[in-house]
Amino acid sequence: MKHTKRFRKVLKGLDAMTVWVHDIAEEVEESGLLRQHLQDALVIKLLDSGIRALGIGNVPEPPGNPWLNVYIAITASEDLYHYRVTMRLDEIVKPVRSHDIRTIGTTWEVGAGGFANQTTLPRKLEKELDALADYFVYDYLLENPH
């Protein structure tokens, strides 16, 4: 698994976050793996770990409006699929050079990819997402011991 930036220190003091699995490729949903299923599995894993995972539209939003976003990219080539799963925490940040500016920035990120055929693709995507969620939970709990 290739790791990208996992700056776990930014998770310190994170009270809650909105969780969102973005739309997935049609061929994945046609094989029986629905976006909502992945979304629910991720939220349950976070809640079971003691992490407040919120749905869209929660009021008030947590400070910094953090979102744990999941993106799944699929490229098909005949009977083989290449997939990339990326999980990242995006939140409001202020550049050091100007505290008057606020923008959205990625503060924590991890990703993994691989190859699968149409039969194994749904299960592999579920396993990859579960493994990435484990990294998030691990980093979060290191910075926020109960």
PyRosetta script that sets phi, psi and omega in degrees:
from pyrosetta import init, pose_from_sequence

init()
pose = pose_from_sequence("MKHTKRFRKVLKGLDAMTVWVHDIAEEVEESGLLRQHLQDALVIKLLDSGIRALGIGNVPEPPGNPWLNVYIAITASEDLYHYRVTMRLDEIVKPVRSHDIRTIGTTWEVGAGGFANQTTLPRKLEKELDALADYFVYDYLLENPH")
pose.set_psi(1, 129.3)
pose.set_omega(1, 177.7)
pose.set_phi(2, -89.6)
pose.set_psi(2, 127.4)
pose.set_omega(2, 179.6)
pose.set_phi(3, -99.1)
pose.set_psi(3, 140.9)
pose.set_omega(3, 172.5)
pose.set_phi(4, -105.7)
pose.set_psi(4, -154.2)
pose.set_omega(4, -173.0)
pose.set_phi(5, -67.8)
pose.set_psi(5, 117.2)
pose.set_omega(5, 176.5)
pose.set_phi(6, -118.0)
pose.set_psi(6, 76.5)
pose.set_omega(6, 179.6)
pose.set_phi(7, -87.6)
pose.set_psi(7, 83.5)
pose.set_omega(7, -171.3)
pose.set_phi(8, -65.4)
pose.set_psi(8, -22.8)
pose.set_omega(8, -179.1)
pose.set_phi(9, -57.7)
pose.set_psi(9, -29.2)
pose.set_omega(9, -179.0)
pose.set_phi(10, -69.7)
pose.set_psi(10, -12.5)
pose.set_omega(10, 179.9)
pose.set_phi(11, -82.8)
pose.set_psi(11, -11.7)
pose.set_omega(11, -178.8)
pose.set_phi(12, -61.6)
pose.set_psi(12, 127.3)
pose.set_omega(12, 177.9)
pose.set_phi(13, 80.8)
pose.set_psi(13, 2.3)
pose.set_omega(13, 178.2)
pose.set_phi(14, -68.7)
pose.set_psi(14, 115.6)
pose.set_omega(14, -174.0)
pose.set_phi(15, -83.5)
pose.set_psi(15, -40.8)
pose.set_omega(15, -176.9)
pose.set_phi(16, -164.5)
pose.set_psi(16, 166.0)
pose.set_omega(16, 176.9)
pose.set_phi(17, -152.3)
pose.set_psi(17, 153.1)
pose.set_omega(17, 171.4)
pose.set_phi(18, -80.7)
pose.set_psi(18, 136.3)
pose.set_omega(18, -178.6)
pose.set_phi(19, -112.5)
pose.set_psi(19, 132.7)
pose.set_omega(19, -179.1)
pose.set_phi(20, -146.5)
pose.set_psi(20, 122.4)
pose.set_omega(20, 170.1)
pose.set_phi(21, -94.8)
pose.set_psi(21, 118.3)
pose.set_omega(21, -177.0)
pose.set_phi(22, -74.2)
pose.set_psi(22, 164.7)
pose.set_omega(22, -177.5)
pose.set_phi(23, -50.0)
pose.set_psi(23, 142.2)
pose.set_omega(23, 179.2)
pose.set_phi(24, -112.3)
pose.set_psi(24, 164.4)
pose.set_omega(24, -175.9)
pose.set_phi(25, -60.4)
pose.set_psi(25, 147.0)
pose.set_omega(25, -179.8)
pose.set_phi(26, -56.5)
pose.set_psi(26, -41.2)
pose.set_omega(26, -177.8)
pose.set_phi(27, -64.4)
pose.set_psi(27, -26.8)
pose.set_omega(27, 176.8)
pose.set_phi(28, -71.8)
pose.set_psi(28, -46.4)
pose.set_omega(28, 179.5)
pose.set_phi(29, -65.9)
pose.set_psi(29, -34.2)
pose.set_omega(29, 177.4)
pose.set_phi(30, -65.4)
pose.set_psi(30, -26.4)
pose.set_omega(30, 178.4)
pose.set_phi(31, -83.5)
pose.set_psi(31, -0.2)
pose.set_omega(31, 173.5)
pose.set_phi(32, 107.4)
pose.set_psi(32, -4.2)
pose.set_omega(32, -179.8)
pose.set_phi(33, -98.1)
pose.set_psi(33, 110.3)
pose.set_omega(33, -175.8)
pose.set_phi(34, -94.9)
pose.set_psi(34, 148.4)
pose.set_omega(34, 177.8)
pose.set_phi(35, -56.5)
pose.set_psi(35, -42.6)
pose.set_omega(35, -178.4)
pose.set_phi(36, -62.9)
pose.set_psi(36, -35.6)
pose.set_omega(36, 177.4)
pose.set_phi(37, -62.2)
pose.set_psi(37, -45.9)
pose.set_omega(37, 178.8)
pose.set_phi(38, -63.9)
pose.set_psi(38, -41.3)
pose.set_omega(38, 178.4)
pose.set_phi(39, -59.4)
pose.set_psi(39, -50.3)
pose.set_omega(39, -178.5)
pose.set_phi(40, -62.4)
pose.set_psi(40, -42.6)
pose.set_omega(40, -179.5)
pose.set_phi(41, -62.1)
pose.set_psi(41, -40.6)
pose.set_omega(41, 179.7)
pose.set_phi(42, -67.3)
pose.set_psi(42, -45.9)
pose.set_omega(42, 179.8)
pose.set_phi(43, -60.8)
pose.set_psi(43, -44.5)
pose.set_omega(43, 179.7)
pose.set_phi(44, -61.9)
pose.set_psi(44, -43.2)
pose.set_omega(44, 179.4)
pose.set_phi(45, -60.6)
pose.set_psi(45, -44.0)
pose.set_omega(45, -180.0)
pose.set_phi(46, -66.3)
pose.set_psi(46, -46.1)
pose.set_omega(46, 179.2)
pose.set_phi(47, -61.3)
pose.set_psi(47, -42.2)
pose.set_omega(47, 178.3)
pose.set_phi(48, -62.9)
pose.set_psi(48, -24.1)
pose.set_omega(48, 179.3)
pose.set_phi(49, -90.1)
pose.set_psi(49, 1.4)
pose.set_omega(49, 179.3)
pose.set_phi(50, 86.9)
pose.set_psi(50, 15.3)
pose.set_omega(50, -179.4)
pose.set_phi(51, -102.5)
pose.set_psi(51, 128.2)
pose.set_omega(51, -179.8)
pose.set_phi(52, -73.4)
pose.set_psi(52, 108.9)
pose.set_omega(52, 178.0)
pose.set_phi(53, -108.5)
pose.set_psi(53, 122.6)
pose.set_omega(53, -174.1)
pose.set_phi(54, -109.3)
pose.set_psi(54, 156.0)
pose.set_omega(54, 172.4)
pose.set_phi(55, -88.7)
pose.set_psi(55, 172.8)
pose.set_omega(55, 179.7)
pose.set_phi(56, -66.9)
pose.set_psi(56, 139.8)
pose.set_omega(56, 174.7)
pose.set_phi(57, 91.8)
pose.set_psi(57, 8.5)
pose.set_omega(57, 177.5)
pose.set_phi(58, -68.6)
pose.set_psi(58, 135.3)
pose.set_omega(58, 179.5)
pose.set_phi(59, -126.0)
pose.set_psi(59, 133.1)
pose.set_omega(59, -4.4)
pose.set_phi(60, -77.8)
pose.set_psi(60, 156.7)
pose.set_omega(60, 176.7)
pose.set_phi(61, -73.7)
pose.set_psi(61, 148.8)
pose.set_omega(61, 177.0)
pose.set_phi(62, -62.0)
pose.set_psi(62, 154.0)
pose.set_omega(62, 178.7)
pose.set_phi(63, -54.2)
pose.set_psi(63, 132.9)
pose.set_omega(63, -179.5)
pose.set_phi(64, 84.7)
pose.set_psi(64, -3.7)
pose.set_omega(64, 179.9)
pose.set_phi(65, 46.7)
pose.set_psi(65, 55.1)
pose.set_omega(65, -177.8)
pose.set_phi(66, -73.1)
pose.set_psi(66, 139.2)
pose.set_omega(66, 176.9)
pose.set_phi(67, -125.9)
pose.set_psi(67, 128.3)
pose.set_omega(67, 170.9)
pose.set_phi(68, -94.2)
pose.set_psi(68, 104.0)
pose.set_omega(68, -175.3)
pose.set_phi(69, -100.1)
pose.set_psi(69, 141.7)
pose.set_omega(69, 175.1)
pose.set_phi(70, -123.1)
pose.set_psi(70, 127.8)
pose.set_omega(70, 178.0)
pose.set_phi(71, -119.9)
pose.set_psi(71, 135.2)
pose.set_omega(71, 177.7)
pose.set_phi(72, -124.1)
pose.set_psi(72, 117.4)
pose.set_omega(72, 179.1)
pose.set_phi(73, -108.8)
pose.set_psi(73, 134.9)
pose.set_omega(73, -178.4)
pose.set_phi(74, -126.5)
pose.set_psi(74, 133.6)
pose.set_omega(74, 171.8)
pose.set_phi(75, -125.0)
pose.set_psi(75, 124.9)
pose.set_omega(75, -177.4)
pose.set_phi(76, -100.4)
pose.set_psi(76, 142.6)
pose.set_omega(76, 175.2)
pose.set_phi(77, -143.6)
pose.set_psi(77, 99.7)
pose.set_omega(77, -175.0)
pose.set_phi(78, 55.0)
pose.set_psi(78, -115.2)
pose.set_omega(78, -177.4)
pose.set_phi(79, -96.1)
pose.set_psi(79, 7.1)
pose.set_omega(79, -175.9)
pose.set_phi(80, -118.7)
pose.set_psi(80, 139.6)
pose.set_omega(80, 178.4)
pose.set_phi(81, -117.8)
pose.set_psi(81, 136.9)
pose.set_omega(81, 169.0)
pose.set_phi(82, -102.4)
pose.set_psi(82, 133.4)
pose.set_omega(82, 179.8)
pose.set_phi(83, -127.2)
pose.set_psi(83, 153.6)
pose.set_omega(83, 175.6)
pose.set_phi(84, -139.1)
pose.set_psi(84, 124.7)
pose.set_omega(84, 178.1)
pose.set_phi(85, -113.1)
pose.set_psi(85, 125.9)
pose.set_omega(85, 179.8)
pose.set_phi(86, -124.0)
pose.set_psi(86, 130.5)
pose.set_omega(86, 174.8)
pose.set_phi(87, -118.4)
pose.set_psi(87, 128.1)
pose.set_omega(87, -179.4)
pose.set_phi(88, -145.7)
pose.set_psi(88, 148.1)
pose.set_omega(88, 175.8)
pose.set_phi(89, -98.5)
pose.set_psi(89, 116.4)
pose.set_omega(89, 176.9)
pose.set_phi(90, -109.9)
pose.set_psi(90, 136.7)
pose.set_omega(90, 179.5)
pose.set_phi(91, -154.5)
pose.set_psi(91, 170.9)
pose.set_omega(91, 178.5)
pose.set_phi(92, -71.3)
pose.set_psi(92, 130.2)
pose.set_omega(92, 178.5)
pose.set_phi(93, -130.6)
pose.set_psi(93, 159.6)
pose.set_omega(93, 176.7)
pose.set_phi(94, -122.3)
pose.set_psi(94, 125.2)
pose.set_omega(94, 177.1)
pose.set_phi(95, -62.7)
pose.set_psi(95, 144.5)
pose.set_omega(95, 179.8)
pose.set_phi(96, -60.1)
pose.set_psi(96, -35.7)
pose.set_omega(96, -175.8)
pose.set_phi(97, -70.3)
pose.set_psi(97, -20.0)
pose.set_omega(97, -178.3)
pose.set_phi(98, -155.3)
pose.set_psi(98, 107.1)
pose.set_omega(98, -179.0)
pose.set_phi(99, -77.3)
pose.set_psi(99, -5.5)
pose.set_omega(99, 177.2)
pose.set_phi(100, -80.2)
pose.set_psi(100, -18.7)
pose.set_omega(100, -177.9)
pose.set_phi(101, -92.8)
pose.set_psi(101, 133.8)
pose.set_omega(101, 174.3)
pose.set_phi(102, -125.9)
pose.set_psi(102, 134.9)
pose.set_omega(102, 178.9)
pose.set_phi(103, -146.7)
pose.set_psi(103, 173.1)
pose.set_omega(103, 176.7)
pose.set_phi(104, -93.2)
pose.set_psi(104, 131.8)
pose.set_omega(104, 178.4)
pose.set_phi(105, -136.3)
pose.set_psi(105, 153.7)
pose.set_omega(105, 175.4)
pose.set_phi(106, -87.1)
pose.set_psi(106, 121.5)
pose.set_omega(106, -176.7)
pose.set_phi(107, -108.3)
pose.set_psi(107, -16.1)
pose.set_omega(107, 178.3)
pose.set_phi(108, -149.2)
pose.set_psi(108, 137.5)
pose.set_omega(108, -177.8)
pose.set_phi(109, -156.5)
pose.set_psi(109, 144.5)
pose.set_omega(109, 173.7)
pose.set_phi(110, -149.4)
pose.set_psi(110, 149.8)
pose.set_omega(110, -179.3)
pose.set_phi(111, -151.2)
pose.set_psi(111, 162.1)
pose.set_omega(111, 178.7)
pose.set_phi(112, -152.2)
pose.set_psi(112, 156.4)
pose.set_omega(112, 179.2)
pose.set_phi(113, -150.8)
pose.set_psi(113, 172.3)
pose.set_omega(113, 179.5)
pose.set_phi(114, 179.3)
pose.set_psi(114, -165.7)
pose.set_omega(114, -179.4)
pose.set_phi(115, -123.8)
pose.set_psi(115, 149.9)
pose.set_omega(115, 178.4)
pose.set_phi(116, -158.1)
pose.set_psi(116, 158.3)
pose.set_omega(116, 170.7)
pose.set_phi(117, -92.4)
pose.set_psi(117, 176.5)
pose.set_omega(117, -174.9)
pose.set_phi(118, -62.8)
pose.set_psi(118, -31.8)
pose.set_omega(118, -179.4)
pose.set_phi(119, -70.4)
pose.set_psi(119, -41.2)
pose.set_omega(119, -175.2)
pose.set_phi(120, -91.4)
pose.set_psi(120, -11.9)
pose.set_omega(120, -175.3)
pose.set_phi(121, -56.7)
pose.set_psi(121, -50.4)
pose.set_omega(121, -178.5)
pose.set_phi(122, -57.6)
pose.set_psi(122, -45.3)
pose.set_omega(122, -178.5)
pose.set_phi(123, -66.0)
pose.set_psi(123, -40.1)
pose.set_omega(123, 179.1)
pose.set_phi(124, -64.7)
pose.set_psi(124, -40.0)
pose.set_omega(124, 178.3)
pose.set_phi(125, -64.4)
pose.set_psi(125, -41.9)
pose.set_omega(125, 177.0)
pose.set_phi(126, -60.3)
pose.set_psi(126, -44.2)
pose.set_omega(126, -179.5)
pose.set_phi(127, -65.6)
pose.set_psi(127, -41.2)
pose.set_omega(127, 179.0)
pose.set_phi(128, -63.6)
pose.set_psi(128, -45.5)
pose.set_omega(128, 179.9)
pose.set_phi(129, -62.8)
pose.set_psi(129, -40.8)
pose.set_omega(129, 178.3)
pose.set_phi(130, -62.8)
pose.set_psi(130, -41.3)
pose.set_omega(130, 179.1)
pose.set_phi(131, -66.1)
pose.set_psi(131, -41.1)
pose.set_omega(131, 178.3)
pose.set_phi(132, -65.8)
pose.set_psi(132, -38.4)
pose.set_omega(132, 176.4)
pose.set_phi(133, -62.5)
pose.set_psi(133, -37.3)
pose.set_omega(133, 176.2)
pose.set_phi(134, -59.4)
pose.set_psi(134, -41.7)
pose.set_omega(134, 177.7)
pose.set_phi(135, -62.6)
pose.set_psi(135, -42.3)
pose.set_omega(135, 179.5)
pose.set_phi(136, -63.3)
pose.set_psi(136, -48.2)
pose.set_omega(136, -179.8)
pose.set_phi(137, -59.5)
pose.set_psi(137, -44.8)
pose.set_omega(137, 179.6)
pose.set_phi(138, -58.6)
pose.set_psi(138, -52.1)
pose.set_omega(138, -179.0)
pose.set_phi(139, -63.1)
pose.set_psi(139, -42.1)
pose.set_omega(139, -179.4)
pose.set_phi(140, -61.4)
pose.set_psi(140, -47.2)
pose.set_omega(140, -177.1)
pose.set_phi(141, -70.0)
pose.set_psi(141, -29.1)
pose.set_omega(141, 174.2)
pose.set_phi(142, -64.1)
pose.set_psi(142, -37.9)
pose.set_omega(142, -177.9)
pose.set_phi(143, -87.9)
pose.set_psi(143, -17.9)
pose.set_omega(143, -177.4)
pose.set_phi(144, -134.0)
pose.set_psi(144, 65.5)
pose.set_omega(144, -179.8)
pose.set_phi(145, -63.5)
pose.set_psi(145, 142.2)
pose.set_omega(145, -177.9)
pose.set_phi(146, -79.3)
pose.dump_pdb("model.pdb")
